[in-house]
Amino acid sequence: MKFTDVVVNRAERFSIGIEEDSGRFYLSIPVRNEYADYEEYYEITKEAYELYKKDLNNALEFVDKCRSRQVDGLLIQKPGRLRGTPL
């Protein structure tokens, strides 16, 4: 999988982009476990991608749901045993 960030919100610590191999759209958040910092990628619709790209503030509610693990069914890569916590 090749994740390409299109827009990054450094203040709120998330990005949106396209997974190149499948063409799926995503929103990612940084997480950390005791061994590494990495990103979790959540699939979003093309409509959500376009909305968030226009104004990143539109994504904040979804970002909060990702951080609180309310939308784990949308994870593109399922977490392992040592899942990190959001940064």
VENKAJO-V582241 format. One record per residue. N is the residue number from 1. RES is the residue in one small letter. OMEGA is omega as a letter, one per 20 degrees, with the letter a starting at -180 (NA if undefined). Layout:
{{N | RES | OMEGA} {N | RES | OMEGA}}
This chain:
{{1 | m | r} {2 | k | a} {3 | f | a} {4 | t | r} {5 | d | r} {6 | v | r} {7 | v | r} {8 | v | r} {9 | n | a} {10 | r | a} {11 | a | a} {12 | e | r} {13 | r | r} {14 | f | r} {15 | s | r} {16 | i | a} {17 | g | a} {18 | i | r} {19 | e | a} {20 | e | a} {21 | d | a} {22 | s | a} {23 | g | r} {24 | r | r} {25 | f | a} {26 | y | r} {27 | l | a} {28 | s | r} {29 | i | r} {30 | p | r} {31 | v | a} {32 | r | r} {33 | n | a} {34 | e | a} {35 | y | a} {36 | a | r} {37 | d | r} {38 | y | r} {39 | e | r} {40 | e | a} {41 | y | a} {42 | y | r} {43 | e | r} {44 | i | r} {45 | t | r} {46 | k | r} {47 | e | r} {48 | a | r} {49 | y | a} {50 | e | r} {51 | l | a} {52 | y | a} {53 | k | r} {54 | k | a} {55 | d | a} {56 | l | r} {57 | n | r} {58 | n | a} {59 | a | a} {60 | l | r} {61 | e | r} {62 | f | r} {63 | v | r} {64 | d | r} {65 | k | r} {66 | c | a} {67 | r | r} {68 | s | r} {69 | r | r} {70 | q | a} {71 | v | a} {72 | d | r} {73 | g | r} {74 | l | r} {75 | l | r} {76 | i | r} {77 | q | a} {78 | k | a} {79 | p | r} {80 | g | a} {81 | r | a} {82 | l | a} {83 | r | a} {84 | g | r} {85 | t | a} {86 | p | r} {87 | l | NA}}
